[in-house]
Amino acid sequence: MTQGAGQGPEVERTATLRDFRVPAYVHETGPYAQGTPPGNAAPPVHDPLDPPAGYTPTQRDLPVINRGDTLQVTVDPAPVPSAGPGPLFVVGDVHGYLEELIAALREKGLIDAAGHWCAGTARLWFLGDFTDRGPDGIGVIDLVMRLSAEAAASGGYCKALMGNHELLLLGAKRFGDTPVNSGAGTATFQAAWLLNGGQKYDMDRLQDHHLQWMARLDAVEEVDGHLLVHSDTTAYLDYGDSIEAVNDTVRETITRNDADEVWDLFRKFTKRFSFRDEGGADAVRSLLDTYGGTRIVHGHSPIPYLLGEVGSEDGEEHRDPVVEGPHVYADGLAIAMDGGVTMAGKLLIQQLPLES
């Protein structure tokens, strides 16, 4: 143990880092700063680690340690374990039901009580259709955009696909009542948007950054062997023979801003039930063979429609559907994720892969 003041005679010792603790006031000036005080007066006694009375420390009083006085040791940083990708989740059609979305995200542990991302490296995919029919489509888009930034900062991600209702809202905003060739006479995006649940509250709050975000969404992605699309249709094959080609073609079509071209894209993305009936499994295989993956995951067609629980979309027959989870069909090759939240069904969030 090193002896200190008042513990015995001073002994010679080797300087260590601990010995560089130099009181800042050693350079103080005054009558007793150096040598013996005048006359026979005894010098004031104080603890060498206590500053003199009236001393106010400042930044310039800090002791200076020269680089030559210390031994420089290079310490390698601790290795950071390489973590693989986090769990994969998919979200079915939201259609403006913001409160239901927040509740479902919390239930899965993806956001905290304040609505912020808390899932670390998890990966989250929305399958499209954020707006229309429900009360707060723009609120849904704002949430997804914010979670995208928060997830990326945590090492995960939150991404989204283009749905037919994104195309419909883009068209209603850009083209309004401009006539388009619908294939069955003259139509307009504005009329189609209103007919399909367009909400004035959403249109009033729609801003340029929302439009830009929607226009850049991908149409197809393949993740962990799951081919993710919005619509249960083979119409994607009309836009390219690779995922990259389809996504590029869709973005270019939207960028050209031709009302008829965007309408044709919207019309094809609105097709449904290609995987449900006879030959449905072969239709799924045509997409998987072209774009990759071993299973297709889609939204768009509500599970109650696929199961025939609510009659037709025209509402000829209606009873509250019972949706417990995703619907697996087409020889096990297709997973439907639209739980029918707009018809008293359920907003689905599912971790993939599904248990066998």
N, C-alpha and C positions, 0 to 999 in steps of 0.2 A: 504494500500500500504506500502510495506517495505521501510523504509527510508535508503538511501545510503549515501555515503560520500558527505559532503557539503550540506546536506539537513536538518541538525538539530542534536540534541543529539542522541547518540546511545541508542537504547532501547533493552531490552532483548527479544529474539525471540526464537521460537521453531525451531529446525533444521528440514529441509525438504530436499528432494532430490535436490532441486535447490541450497541449501546451500553447497553442496559438490563441487561447482565449485572453486577449489583451484588453484590460480596462480602457475604455475610450478616453478617459480623462487623464492618462499618463502624460499627455502633452499640455496639461493645464499650466497657466502662468500665475505668478504671485510671489510673495516674499519667501514662501517656504517651498517653492517648487523645486529648487536644486540646492544641494549642499546643506550646511548647518545653519539653523536660524540665528539671527543676530543675538548677541548677548548670551545669557545662559538659559534663555527661554526654551522650554522643551517643545518640540514640534507637535502639532496636533496629532492625536492618535485616532485613527479610524480604520475600519475594516478595508483592506485594499480592494475588495470587490464592490464597495459602496462608493458611489460618486460623491463628490463634495457638495456641500449645501449650495443650493441655487443653480445647480447644473441642469441644463436642459439639453438632452441628446438631440443631435441632428444627423442628417445623412452623412455629412462630410466628416463626422467624428468616428465613423466606422473604421476599425483596424484594417490595414492593407496587408494581405498575404501575397508575397511574390511567388510566382510560379516555380522559381528555383528552390523555394523552401519546402516544397511538398513533393511527394512521390506520386507521379501520375500513373494510375492503374487503369488499363482498358478492361471494361467489364462487358462481356457479350450479353445482349438482351436475352431475356428468357424466351425460349421458343414458344410461339403461339400455336396451339393445336389447330390443325386444319379441320374445320368442321364442314360436314357435307351439307347439302341443301336441307332446309327445314321441311316440315310436313306441308303437304299440298291440299288446299281447300278450293272448292268451286261454289259459286253462288248463282242460284237461278234468277229468273226475271224478278225485278224489284218493283217496277211500275209506280214509282212515286211513294211507296209505303215506307217512309223514312223511319218511323218509330219501330215498325216490325223489323226492319233491317238492323237497327241498332241493338234491339233485344236479341236477335239471332247471333250477331257478331259477339256480343257479350257472353252469350250462352256457350259459344265455342271457345271462349278465352282469347279472342283475337283483339278485342279492345277492352279498356278498363272502364271504370264507372264514369270517368269524365269523357269517354268517347275517343280516347287516344290509343294508338297502336301499342299493344303490349305483348305481341307474339314473337318478338325477336326475329329469327331467320325464317319464320313461316312464309309460305307462298300462297297468295290468294288471287284467284281468277274470278272476275265477274263475267257472266256469259251474255251480257247485253240486255237491252230494254230497261233503261233506268227511269224513263219518264212515261207520262200519259196514264190516264185512268185513275191513278192514285193522287193524294193531296199535295205532294211536295217533291216533284221530280228534280227540280234544280237543287233542292237540299240534298237529295241523294247524290247527284253529280258532285256537288261541293264536298261531301263527305268522302267519296271515292278518291277525288283528286288530293285531298289532304292526307288520307291514309296512304296513298301512293308515296308521298314524300316521307312520311313518318316511317313506313316500313323499310324504304330504301336506306334511311339513316340507321336502322337497326340491323341491317344485313339481310333483310328479307325483301319481299316485294308485294305490291298490290297492283294488278293489271286488269284490263278490261277488253272485251271484244265488242265489235260493232253489231248492234241488233237492228232489226227493221224499224224500230221506233226511233232510233237515233237518226236513221236516214229520213224518216218521216218528219221529224222536228227540224232537221237541217233544211229539208225542202220547203216546209211551211215558212220558215224564216227567210230563206233566200228568194223563193219564187212566188210565194203567196198565192194569188188567184191567176197566175199565168197558166193558160191552158196547156195540157200535155196530152200526148197520144197514149191513151191507156190500153189500147188494144180492144176496147169495147166502147169506143166513143171518146168524148172529151171529158177530161177530169182535171182537177187542180190539187196541188199538195195541201192547200189550206182546207179544202173541203174534206179530203181524206184524213187529215190530221184531226179535225173536229169529230168526224165520224168514228175515229178509232180512239176516242178518249182524250183528245188534246185539251189541256187545261190553260185557261187564260192566265192564271196565276203563274204558271211556268213561263209562258211566252213573255209576260211583262218583266220577268227577272232574267231572262236569257241574255247573256253578254257575249262579247267577242271571244273571251278566253274559253267559255263553254263550247262555243261553235268550233273553235280551233282544236280543242281537246277531242271532241266527237269526230271531227273530220280525219284525225290521225289514228283512230283506233284500228287495230288489226281485225281481219275477218276470220282467220283460221290460225290456230297454234297447236303444236304437239308438245306435250309435257309428260315425261315419265310414261310414255306409251299410251297416253290418252290424247286423242284428237279432239280438240275443243272447238266447237262451232256454236253459233247461236241457233240456227234454224235446222230442223230435221228435214233437209232437202238435199238433193244432189246438184242443185243449181250452182254450187261452188265450182263444179267442174267446167262451167262455161267461162270461167275467168282465169284459168291457168292450170298447168299440170304440176305445179309445186306450190308449197305454202307461200314462199316468197313471191311467186308470180301472182297468186291470187291477191295477196295483200297490196302489192304494188298496183295492180290493175284497179282495185277498188278505190285506192287513194287517188290515183290519176283521174278516174271517172268523176270523183267528187271535186277535184281541183279544177277540172275543165268547166265546171259550173254550167253544164248544159242541162236544162230542165228535163228534156226527154230521156237523156242518158241516165240521170239520177233516178228518174221515175222507173225506168226499166230495171235498174239495180234494186230499188225498193220492192218492186213487184216480185222479182225472183227471190229475194230474201224473205218474202212473206209466205212463200209456198211452205206446205207442211205435210206431215203424215207419210213421207216417203219411206220411212223405216217400219211402219206399223203393220201394213197389210201383207198379203202374199207377195213374195219377192222382196220384202223389207230387208232381210238379212243380206241379200245380194246387193241391194242398194248401199248398205253400210260398207260392205266389202269393197265396192267400187271407190269409195272415198278413202278407206284405209289403204288400199293397194296404191292409190295415187299419191297420197300425202303422208303416209306412215301412221304408225300407232297400231295398237291391238284392240282398242275400244273407242267408240265415239261418245262424247259427252255433249249434250245440247240442252238448250232451253226452248223458248218459243211456243211449243205446243203444250198447254197445261196437261198435267198428268190425268186430271179428271176426264179430259177429252180423249186422251189415248186409251183410257179404260172404259170409255163409253158411259161414264157415271152421270153426265149432265146433258146428254143429248147432243145438240149441235151448238155452234157458236151463236146461232140466232136466238138461243134461249127458248126453244120450243118446249123443252122440259128442263126443270131446274130443281135440284135438291142440294143441300149443303154437302160438298164432297168430303171424303175422309182421306187425307193424305198423311201418311206416316213418314215417308221418306222418298228417296229417288226411286224411279221405276226402271227396272232392267228388263229389256225385251230384245227382239230381233236375234234370237238364238244366243242371247247373252252378250251381244256385240254393242248394244246401244244402252246408254244411261240417260234418262230424261230427268231434268232438274227443275222444270217450271212447276212448282207446287200449287199454282192456281191461287196466289194471294189475292188476286182481284175478284175472286168468286168465293170468298170465305174459305179458301184452302190454306196453304201454309207456305211461308217464304223459306226456301230450303238452302242450307249451307251444309256441304258434305265434305268430309276428309276423304281423299283418295289415296290408295286404291280401296275399293269396297271390299269388305270381307267376303270371302266365298261362302 
